[in-house]
Amino acid sequence: MLIGHRKFLIFLFLSNCIFHNITASESVATKKIVCYIGTDCSKRLGRGSFHINDLNADLCTHVILGFARLKDERTIDLLASWIEFMKGTNITSVKKKFPGVIFMVAVGGWYNGVQPFIKFTDHKENQKIFAQTALDFVKKHDFDGLELCWLYPTKRGGYISDRKTFVELLKARN
């Protein structure tokens, strides 16, 4: 498991993911291939519908599932779309099918808005509380890490100081 004592991975994809082409001479093992899946894809009709059982994670080095929701600095919860997407299974059983693939959860996203982020970044104590909340959430659901998806600091009702407090949040230790 990648979660060490009081440490876990935080990947940031604030706006765009960059994918690298792999040439025939390159080994897949030398590249990071991130598969990003929005759990609301299970609501699509017909052939566009996608559930966790449709996943071929052998194509990925990392799988990021979005989104979990921030309610406040003490509460992260899974959206209702997770129930449909997971089809009665859990991350632990999926990880057993694909050992060596890193499974992460994306927290936040466009629909979460900026206010929850502002609330837990405005004071150092809230940052520490959130860091512990995030760690507890990752451990509870057996994820290997967390992507903090704040779209976009300083925009959509945010403040210019959000950039600085966002960086401070990433440095927060519990």
Summary of the structure (lengths in Angstrom):
residues: 174
radius of gyration: 16.6
end to end distance: 19.8
largest distance: 49.8
contacts: 478
relative contact order: 0.20
helix: 39%
strand: 21%
